[in-house]
Structure formats: C-alpha cells, structure tokens
Amino acid sequence: MAVAELDAGNGAAQGPLKTLIVDDEPLAVERMQVICARMEGITVTGTASDGEAALRLIDALRPDLVLLDLTMPETDGLTVARRLSGKAEAPAVIFVTAHDEFAVEAFDLDAVDYVLKPVAPDRLQRAIGRVMARRGERSVPPSEWLEEFWVPHRSELVRIPASDVQRIDAERDYVRLHVPGQSYLLLQTITSLEQKLDPERFIRIHRSCILRRDFVAGLRHEGLGVWSAETGDGEALRIGRTYLPAVKKMAGR
C-alpha cells in the first residue's frame, strides 16, 4: 500500500512530506535516500551528519519530517528532539536507530515512531503513514497523559494504545503491560509510569499493580480489612492498604 493511500483525506491533500535525513553514517544516509525515493508521499529535501547541522537545516528548510538517528557525536538525536520540542511548528520526528533502549525517552519527546536498523521499507512506510495521519490532527491539542506505549518485541518496536492495556505489573525495573491475549515488558518503573497515566483511566491498587479503571469488575472484602479487586478476566488482585481509600472512592464507597 502506498503511503499516500494510508491517509488520502488528510496528509496526501497537503502534498508530499518534506523530509530531512539525519545520520552520521554516510551509508545509512544513502540507504534511507534510496528507500525514501521509492515511497509515495515523501520527498527528501536535505541530509545532515550531526545534530547541530540538523538544527540549522530545520530552521532553514522547515521540513515536515525528520528521520533522526539517535547516536551521533556531540549533539545526539535525543538532544535535537528536546530542542525541537519547544518550537512552534516543529517537524514530526521518527527516530531511526540500532538501539531499542531509548524508546521511553524518545516517546516522552512526542516522537511519532521509533524504527530499528536495518530499516525495512515496509516498516518505515508504516511510520510515514502515522505522520501523514497526524497531519490532519494538528489542530487537536495533544493530551498531557501517555496515549501509547512502544515496546521492544522481536526485531521491532510494537505500538500499544494505552486504551488497550488492562493491567500493569511491576517487575523490578520493568513493567509488564497486559493486553488481551498477550503481555509485553517495558523498561520503566511502575512509579514513573504511573505519573504519566491518566488518573481518570487508570488506578493503582498495589505498589506492584495498576489497573485500567473499566477493567475492574468489582471489589471483594476478604475480612480483617483485606480487600481484593476482581478484574474483567476473573482474577482477584489484592489491594494494598495505601491504595484502598482511592479504590473505594472509585467505587463510590
């Protein structure tokens, strides 16, 4: 499917995405140019080999999209994205990298996607489609809360909408995201993640567990002040004493 077909009513009507490729490896830049040349809905307007040059070109060329490597000497990709985040009319950013461990920081900076090297054309095409879909949504202010997760799975990063996550369990420095029929590990502590989740959508019931509110089917008193939350899939999860007042308040008690 051509990228232009992915969002014919929005991005395609605004013309091709003016794109800047940023990578300190000449062969990587060349490969990205070849891939982009074969895709509809995108045109490469420039390349840069370091972060400072990228920022200068962004000011000069005003691209719609930056395909941004993460690991570059001196000014790296995360620094470039941070400096862009405060700008009006900043371009969309897709990180293109060989390293999956920076995904959390990348999406904290509102990156549209995070594509792992070696770049597969169909994977980049999906990422471009997301940029074009966002083009039609620019008038909608972004939510202050986390709306999606990107988690390493096999050879790529998988996008999981926050609305699909039923339960989040702490596993040391990781969290396990439970979606129907599957779970994923994400390198992030449950406390730092809780601060990014919409409290109208999620509630913490224990130091090691967060539930989506509408996944809570009921509360059960086990005796001696102990309560459990019954989930939509039939499990009973103990509620920590610290979190019990908030859980009861959710239930109107």
Buried (B, 14 or more C-beta within 10 A) or exposed (E): EEBBEBBEEBBBEEEBBBBBBBBBBEEBBEBBBEBBEEBBBBBBBBBBBBBBBBBEBBEEBEBBBBBBBBBBEEBBBBBBBEBBEEEEEBBBBBBBBEEBEBBBBBBBBEBBBBBBBEBBEEBBBBBBBBBBBBBBEEEEEEEEBBBEBBBBEEEBBBBBEBEBBBBBBBEEEBBBBBBEEEBBBBBBEBEEBBEBBBEEBBBBBBEBBBBBEEBBBEBEEEEEEEBBBBBBEEEBBBBBEEBBEEBEEBEEE
